[in-house]
Amino acid sequence: MDKNFQGEQFTGIIKFTPPLYKQRYQFIKDLVGKYKPKKVADLGCADCTLLWMLKFCSCIEVLAGLDVCASVMKEKMHRLSPLPGDYLQPAERSLTVTLHHGSVAHKDPCMLGFDLVTCIELIEHLEQSELKKFPEVVFGFMAPSIVVISTPNSEFNPLLPGVTLFRHPDHKFEWNQAQFQSWALENARRYDYSVEFTGVGHPPTGMENVGFCSQIGVFVRKYPQTSESAQSEKPTEAAYKMVFKAVYPSLKDEKYLQNAVVSEVTFTAQIIKQSLDCLMSERKEYNDDPTERKRKFQPSRNCFSEDLKKLVVEKSMEPFVNGNVVYIPLTTIFACPKVNRLCGTFEKLRRLIAGKVTLSSDGSAVMFNTEHENEEN
């Protein structure tokens, strides 16, 4: 028996492990992991659960949700807001999340330019007039690189307890495998997509012909849409109303990048200074045996990385101790992997910390006055 299905096939007792909705969302997450889309839209986003899961995917920079029921989105949309930790440690990527109130039967320019559009258990809720417009809106107008559509497989319904006609009172129809595939293949042909069929929710062993509980079509655009063709169909007025927008702090924003660089430079310089103090103290104790001194030296903090350990024991730093002033060369700090990764160039490092960190007169080193520290102690 399949690992995500538990049940007694002839008694109507069916239990999916994990639950079917989680399997659908995991399918999308796996697809995102494979194709690395930057812009993803979820049509029929409902309580925003899928969007919440996708916001943790590091490749995604734009997330958009659309639903005809604004109240359902508003009830859960707070989960899509940045948390305090997002401000304390901004991500390297940018992320913008928006929610829109509207129908998939209408075109709106805010839904142009997406790499992936998901329609999870959506089409069966559409009226016939909406379903007729749906392909032109999604495949013709939005024209993303990939479209994922899932819908109930009616052939599975006899195995589900309590299901007489449809699985949900709001469903307008439920297709069998042949009906869904016929519809999908026709629209794929019309709008220059290829389509592959799969699903989630395996049937019991021996009943494979029933198919998946939720059938899925993955549409991949054959030819990239030109900006001219998209622009020619662009409506002049917005059809959707934005009900939520969140812009996450990002290191691509220079304000957050500067804060991160200043914090990391200060931390690195303090660690190097403390280690240098330790070296100076141990030099007095083992002045007659430099080899022993180097062997016995251990940084005073367990959080030292191997790279910092190498930096703090270099003798080239010792000449920068001058009386009560300790000079930590910027070149040494820039050699720290995290600082280097944040700044990219030495010139950018100097620009970002200018006026934020105390530097020597020539701007080549971070300065610490130990006399003030001793007075405070």
DAKA-V422649 format. One record per backbone hydrogen bond with DSSP energy under -1.0 kcal/mol. NH is the residue of the N-H (numbers start at 1). CO is the residue of the C=O. E is the energy in kcal/mol with one decimal. If there is no record, write none. Layout:
NH	CO	E
NH	CO	E
//
This chain:
5	2	-1.7
6	15	-2.6
8	13	-1.6
11	8	-1.7
15	6	-2.3
23	19	-1.8
24	20	-2.1
25	21	-2.2
26	22	-2.6
27	23	-1.9
28	24	-1.6
29	25	-2.4
30	26	-2.6
31	27	-1.8
32	28	-2.6
33	29	-2.3
34	30	-1.5
35	31	-2.6
36	32	-2.5
40	62	-2.6
41	116	-2.4
42	64	-2.8
43	118	-2.9
44	66	-3.0
45	66	-1.9
48	45	-2.2
52	48	-2.5
53	49	-2.0
54	50	-2.4
55	51	-1.5
56	53	-1.1
57	54	-2.0
60	57	-1.4
61	38	-3.0
62	38	-2.3
63	96	-2.7
64	40	-2.0
65	98	-2.2
66	42	-2.1
67	100	-1.9
73	69	-1.2
74	70	-2.7
75	71	-1.5
77	73	-1.6
79	76	-1.8
80	77	-2.0
81	78	-1.6
86	83	-1.4
88	84	-1.9
89	85	-2.3
96	61	-2.0
97	246	-2.8
98	63	-2.3
99	244	-2.2
100	65	-2.6
101	241	-3.2
102	67	-1.8
106	103	-1.8
111	108	-2.0
112	109	-1.7
115	39	-1.7
116	39	-1.9
117	146	-2.3
118	41	-2.8
119	148	-3.0
125	122	-2.5
126	123	-1.6
131	127	-2.9
132	128	-1.7
133	129	-1.1
134	130	-1.9
137	133	-2.0
138	134	-2.7
139	135	-2.2
140	135	-1.4
141	136	-2.4
142	137	-2.9
143	138	-1.7
146	115	-2.0
147	219	-2.3
148	117	-2.4
149	217	-2.4
150	119	-2.2
151	215	-2.2
153	213	-2.3
154	175	-2.5
156	153	-1.9
159	156	-2.0
160	157	-2.0
163	160	-1.5
171	168	-1.7
172	124	-3.6
180	176	-2.3
181	177	-2.4
182	178	-2.1
183	179	-2.2
184	180	-2.8
185	181	-2.6
186	182	-2.0
187	183	-1.9
188	184	-2.4
189	185	-2.3
190	186	-2.1
191	187	-2.1
193	188	-3.1
194	220	-2.7
196	218	-1.9
198	216	-2.7
200	214	-2.0
207	204	-2.3
210	207	-2.0
211	208	-1.3
213	201	-2.4
214	200	-2.5
215	151	-2.1
216	198	-2.9
217	149	-2.8
218	196	-2.8
219	147	-3.3
220	194	-2.5
221	145	-3.1
222	192	-2.7
230	226	-1.8
231	227	-2.3
232	228	-2.1
234	231	-1.2
241	101	-2.2
243	99	-2.6
244	99	-1.2
246	97	-2.6
248	95	-3.0
251	91	-2.8
253	250	-1.8
257	253	-2.4
258	254	-2.8
259	255	-1.7
260	256	-2.2
261	257	-2.7
262	258	-2.8
263	259	-2.2
264	260	-2.4
265	261	-3.0
266	262	-2.5
267	263	-2.3
268	264	-2.7
269	265	-2.7
270	266	-2.3
271	267	-2.3
272	268	-2.5
273	269	-2.6
274	270	-2.6
275	271	-2.2
276	272	-2.4
277	273	-2.6
278	274	-2.0
279	275	-2.2
280	276	-2.6
281	277	-2.2
282	278	-2.4
283	279	-2.0
284	280	-1.2
285	281	-1.1
286	282	-2.4
289	286	-1.8
293	289	-2.4
294	290	-2.4
295	291	-2.0
296	292	-2.6
297	293	-1.3
304	301	-1.3
309	305	-2.1
310	306	-1.8
311	307	-1.8
312	308	-2.7
314	311	-1.1
317	314	-1.5
318	315	-1.4
320	317	-1.8
321	318	-1.9
322	325	-2.9
325	322	-2.0
326	368	-3.0
327	320	-2.4
328	366	-3.0
330	364	-2.8
333	329	-1.9
334	330	-3.2
335	331	-1.1
336	333	-1.5
340	336	-2.7
341	337	-2.5
342	338	-2.1
343	339	-2.3
344	340	-2.6
345	343	-1.2
349	345	-1.7
350	346	-2.2
351	347	-2.0
352	348	-2.4
353	349	-1.8
356	353	-2.3
357	353	-1.6
360	365	-2.3
363	360	-2.0
366	328	-3.1
367	358	-2.3
368	326	-1.9
370	324	-3.3
373	369	-1.0
374	370	-2.4
375	371	-2.0
376	372	-1.9
377	373	-2.0
//
